[in-house]
Amino acid sequence: MKKNLLFFGVSFTVLLSACGPGSGEGEGEAQGESVDTTTEVSHENVVYYAAPSPMEVVNMIETTDVPFNGALMNAPSKVSNYTTTVKKATNLGVYGADLSYVALFDQTQKSRDYLNVIKGLSDELGMTGAFEKDFLTQLEKNIANRDSLLRIISQFYWDADTYLSENERSVTSALMAAGGWVEGMYLSTQIAKKNGKNTEAMVQRIAEQKLTLKNLVLLLKLQGSENLDAAEIISGLEGIKASFEAVEISYSAPEVETKDDAGMTRVGGSSNVTISPENLAEITGKIEQLRALIVN
């Protein structure tokens, strides 16, 4: 059964200054596709980069009629294996993507399992102060309401990003975003790999991640390049980015339409994405490798 779900994409936006310490301030976009939002201000040498939340990529799955597959997710029991800050931060993103996936399919008990893991990792990363006091109460209250739960998950990652940026922990924020993106892409590419023609619309959405990945790589290279563990993740993402170069994306000219009866003006347009089966298989393989590095 196809899941009819609003697209809850929350972008992490990190403010970086090359002239000062690696502090940042998070901003968010309520929903929609991530686009290349890089802006450079030469006088102040300030750069803005946007990266995805776990929900953004996972919600590609709503374009399919493919049933839930619990075997694809990272098991909550593996959380005890993550002992470094890099592992905890990236897998917090991974588990966030998995939580979005189980919530999408109304898996109430699994949602509780992943919520508990996410709460534990957040505490270990010193992020308790990021959330409102009634956060867990709201989660439990809405555990069986898919749309409400996904909204709360979106707010969770927005609050976490803001808190980390305000406390000069933008590296942790960037790693969390990377883990969520990789897991979301892993879920999506594995579903496409196993279900073929039933996932054509999702494959197009996968290909459109070319622009999102560009932002993510830029963000990580500026924030985490001096950390050896993070450098491995950056290298893996660079390899995936190289494969995405074969993806062709073109855009039609905007069309402006004014409706006289309502006095409303709409600006429309469309994109055309071309990705070959061979290119998709190459991207899928590289996603598998990087995901294994993160979760094992």
C-alpha positions as CSV (number, residue, x, y, z in Angstrom):
1,M,0.0,0.0,0.0
2,K,1.4,3.3,-1.0
3,K,2.1,5.7,1.8
4,N,0.6,9.2,1.3
5,L,2.9,11.4,3.3
6,L,3.9,15.0,3.3
7,F,7.5,15.7,2.5
8,F,9.2,16.6,5.8
9,G,12.7,17.8,4.6
10,V,14.5,19.9,7.2
11,S,17.9,21.3,6.0
12,F,20.8,21.8,8.3
13,T,22.4,25.1,7.6
14,V,25.8,25.8,9.2
15,L,27.4,29.2,9.2
16,L,31.2,28.9,9.0
17,S,33.8,31.6,9.2
18,A,37.3,30.9,7.8
19,C,38.7,33.8,9.8
20,G,37.6,32.6,13.2
21,P,37.1,29.5,15.3
22,G,34.9,26.7,13.9
23,S,31.7,27.8,15.4
24,G,28.4,28.0,13.7
25,E,24.8,28.9,13.9
26,G,22.1,26.6,12.5
27,E,19.2,27.6,10.4
28,G,16.5,25.4,8.8
29,E,14.2,25.2,5.9
30,A,10.9,23.7,6.8
31,Q,10.4,21.5,3.8
32,G,11.3,20.8,0.2
33,E,14.2,19.6,-1.9
34,S,17.7,20.7,-0.9
35,V,19.3,22.8,-3.5
36,D,22.8,24.2,-3.9
37,T,22.6,27.1,-1.5
38,T,26.3,27.9,-1.4
39,T,26.8,31.7,-0.9
40,E,30.2,33.3,-0.6
41,V,30.8,36.8,0.9
42,S,34.3,37.7,0.0
43,H,34.7,40.6,2.4
44,E,33.8,38.6,5.5
45,N,34.9,35.2,4.0
46,V,31.7,33.6,5.2
47,V,30.2,30.5,3.6
48,Y,26.8,28.9,4.0
49,Y,26.2,25.3,3.2
50,A,23.0,23.2,3.5
51,A,22.9,19.5,4.2
52,P,20.0,17.1,4.4
53,S,18.2,15.7,7.4
54,P,17.5,11.9,7.5
55,M,13.8,12.5,6.7
56,E,14.6,14.1,3.4
57,V,16.1,11.1,1.7
58,V,14.0,8.4,3.4
59,N,10.8,10.0,2.1
60,M,11.8,9.1,-1.4
61,I,10.4,5.7,-0.4
62,E,6.9,7.1,-0.4
63,T,7.0,7.2,-4.2
64,T,6.9,3.4,-4.3
65,D,4.4,0.6,-3.5
66,V,7.2,-1.5,-2.0
67,P,6.4,-3.1,1.4
68,F,8.4,-2.5,4.6
69,N,11.7,-4.4,4.9
70,G,13.1,-4.4,8.4
71,A,16.2,-6.3,7.4
72,L,17.6,-3.2,5.7
73,M,18.0,-1.1,8.9
74,N,20.9,-0.8,11.3
75,A,20.0,-2.9,14.4
76,P,19.5,-1.0,17.6
77,S,21.5,-3.7,19.4
78,K,24.6,-2.5,17.6
79,V,24.6,0.9,19.4
80,S,27.0,-0.4,22.1
81,N,29.7,-0.8,19.5
82,Y,29.9,2.9,18.9
83,T,32.4,4.3,21.3
84,T,33.9,7.3,19.5
85,T,32.3,10.7,19.0
86,V,32.5,10.2,15.2
87,K,30.8,6.8,15.4
88,K,28.1,8.1,17.8
89,A,27.4,11.2,15.7
90,T,27.2,9.4,12.4
91,N,25.1,6.6,13.7
92,L,22.8,9.1,15.4
93,G,22.0,10.2,11.9
94,V,21.7,6.6,10.7
95,Y,19.2,5.7,13.4
96,G,17.3,8.9,12.7
97,A,16.9,7.8,9.1
98,D,15.8,4.3,10.3
99,L,13.3,5.9,12.7
100,S,11.8,7.9,9.8
101,Y,11.6,4.7,7.8
102,V,9.8,2.7,10.5
103,A,7.5,5.6,11.2
104,L,6.6,5.8,7.5
105,F,5.2,2.3,7.7
106,D,3.5,2.6,11.1
107,Q,5.9,0.3,12.9
108,T,5.0,1.4,16.4
109,Q,7.2,-0.9,18.5
110,K,10.2,-0.5,16.2
111,S,9.7,3.3,16.5
112,R,10.0,3.0,20.2
113,D,13.2,0.9,19.9
114,Y,14.9,3.5,17.6
115,L,13.7,6.3,19.8
116,N,15.4,4.8,22.8
117,V,18.6,4.3,20.9
118,I,18.5,7.9,19.6
119,K,17.9,9.2,23.2
120,G,20.8,7.2,24.5
121,L,23.2,8.5,21.8
122,S,22.0,12.0,22.3
123,D,22.8,11.8,26.0
124,E,26.2,10.3,25.4
125,L,27.0,13.2,23.0
126,G,26.0,15.7,25.6
127,M,23.0,16.9,23.7
128,T,20.4,16.6,26.5
129,G,20.0,20.4,26.7
130,A,19.0,20.6,23.0
131,F,15.4,19.5,23.6
132,E,12.4,20.7,25.4
133,K,11.5,19.1,28.7
134,D,8.3,17.5,27.2
135,F,10.1,16.2,24.1
136,L,10.0,12.5,25.1
137,T,6.4,12.9,26.3
138,Q,5.4,14.3,22.9
139,L,7.1,11.4,21.2
140,E,5.4,8.8,23.2
141,K,2.1,10.5,22.9
142,N,2.4,10.5,19.1
143,I,4.1,7.2,18.6
144,A,1.2,5.7,16.7
145,N,0.5,8.9,14.6
146,R,2.8,8.7,11.6
147,D,2.5,12.3,10.4
148,S,2.8,13.8,13.8
149,L,5.8,11.5,14.7
150,L,7.6,12.5,11.5
151,R,7.1,16.2,12.3
152,I,8.5,15.7,15.8
153,I,11.5,13.8,14.3
154,S,12.1,16.8,12.0
155,Q,12.0,19.1,15.0
156,F,14.4,16.8,16.9
157,Y,17.1,17.2,14.2
158,W,16.5,20.9,13.8
159,D,16.9,21.4,17.6
160,A,19.9,19.2,17.7
161,D,21.6,21.0,14.8
162,T,20.9,24.4,16.4
163,Y,22.2,23.3,19.8
164,L,25.4,21.8,18.4
165,S,26.1,24.9,16.2
166,E,25.5,27.3,19.1
167,N,27.9,25.3,21.3
168,E,30.7,25.2,18.6
169,R,30.1,21.6,17.8
170,S,29.5,21.9,14.1
171,V,31.6,18.9,13.3
172,T,29.2,16.7,15.3
173,S,26.3,18.2,13.5
174,A,27.9,17.6,10.1
175,L,28.6,14.0,10.9
176,M,25.1,13.5,12.1
177,A,23.8,14.9,8.7
178,A,26.2,12.6,6.8
179,G,25.1,9.5,8.7
180,G,21.5,10.3,8.0
181,W,22.1,10.9,4.3
182,V,24.1,7.7,3.8
183,E,21.5,5.6,5.6
184,G,18.6,7.2,3.7
185,M,20.4,6.6,0.4
186,Y,21.2,3.0,1.5
187,L,17.6,2.3,2.2
188,S,16.5,3.9,-1.1
189,T,19.1,2.3,-3.3
190,Q,18.6,-1.2,-1.8
191,I,14.9,-0.9,-2.3
192,A,15.5,0.1,-6.0
193,K,18.0,-2.7,-6.4
194,K,15.5,-5.4,-5.1
195,N,12.4,-4.1,-6.8
196,G,13.3,-2.8,-10.2
197,K,10.6,-1.2,-12.2
198,N,8.4,-0.6,-9.2
199,T,10.8,2.1,-8.1
200,E,11.3,4.2,-11.2
201,A,10.1,7.4,-9.5
202,M,12.3,6.8,-6.5
203,V,15.3,6.3,-8.8
204,Q,14.8,9.7,-10.2
205,R,14.7,11.1,-6.7
206,I,17.9,9.2,-5.9
207,A,19.6,10.8,-9.0
208,E,18.5,14.3,-7.8
209,Q,20.6,13.8,-4.7
210,K,23.6,14.9,-6.8
211,L,23.1,18.5,-5.6
212,T,22.5,17.6,-2.0
213,L,25.6,15.5,-1.9
214,K,27.7,18.4,-3.2
215,N,26.6,20.5,-0.3
216,L,27.2,17.7,2.2
217,V,30.8,17.1,1.0
218,L,31.6,20.8,1.2
219,L,30.2,21.0,4.7
220,L,32.2,18.0,5.9
221,K,35.4,19.0,4.2
222,L,35.3,22.4,6.0
223,Q,34.3,21.0,9.4
224,G,35.8,17.5,9.8
225,S,38.8,17.2,7.5
226,E,41.3,17.2,10.3
227,N,39.7,14.2,12.0
228,L,41.0,11.0,10.7
229,D,37.8,9.0,11.2
230,A,35.8,11.8,9.6
231,A,38.3,11.9,6.7
232,E,37.4,8.3,5.9
233,I,33.7,9.3,5.6
234,I,34.6,12.3,3.5
235,S,36.7,10.1,1.2
236,G,33.8,7.7,0.8
237,L,31.4,10.6,0.0
238,E,33.9,12.0,-2.5
239,G,33.9,8.6,-4.3
240,I,30.1,8.6,-4.4
241,K,30.1,12.2,-5.6
242,A,32.4,11.2,-8.5
243,S,30.0,8.6,-9.6
244,F,27.1,11.2,-9.5
245,E,29.0,13.2,-12.1
246,A,27.5,10.9,-14.7
247,V,24.0,11.9,-13.7
248,E,22.6,14.5,-16.0
249,I,20.1,17.0,-14.6
250,S,18.4,19.7,-16.8
251,Y,15.7,22.2,-15.9
252,S,13.0,23.7,-18.0
253,A,12.4,27.4,-18.1
254,P,10.0,28.7,-15.4
255,E,6.4,29.1,-16.4
256,V,4.4,31.9,-14.8
257,E,0.7,31.5,-14.6
258,T,-1.8,34.1,-13.2
259,K,-5.3,33.0,-12.3
260,D,-7.6,35.9,-12.7
261,D,-10.4,34.6,-10.5
262,A,-8.2,34.2,-7.4
263,G,-5.5,36.7,-8.4
264,M,-2.9,34.1,-7.6
265,T,0.4,33.8,-9.5
266,R,2.2,30.4,-9.7
267,V,5.7,29.9,-11.0
268,G,6.3,26.4,-12.3
269,G,9.0,24.4,-13.9
270,S,10.4,20.9,-14.1
271,S,13.6,19.0,-14.1
272,N,14.8,16.1,-16.3
273,V,17.1,13.6,-14.8
274,T,19.0,11.0,-16.7
275,I,20.8,8.1,-14.8
276,S,21.8,4.8,-16.5
277,P,21.3,1.4,-14.8
278,E,25.1,1.0,-14.8
279,N,25.6,4.4,-13.0
280,L,22.9,3.5,-10.5
281,A,24.6,0.2,-9.8
282,E,27.9,2.0,-9.3
283,I,26.4,4.5,-6.9
284,T,24.6,1.7,-5.0
285,G,27.8,-0.2,-4.5
286,K,29.7,2.8,-3.2
287,I,26.8,3.6,-0.8
288,E,27.0,0.0,0.5
289,Q,30.7,0.3,1.2
290,L,30.4,3.6,3.0
291,R,27.4,2.5,5.0
292,A,29.3,-0.6,6.1
293,L,32.2,1.6,7.3
294,I,29.8,3.7,9.3
295,V,27.7,1.1,11.0
296,N,30.3,-1.6,11.6
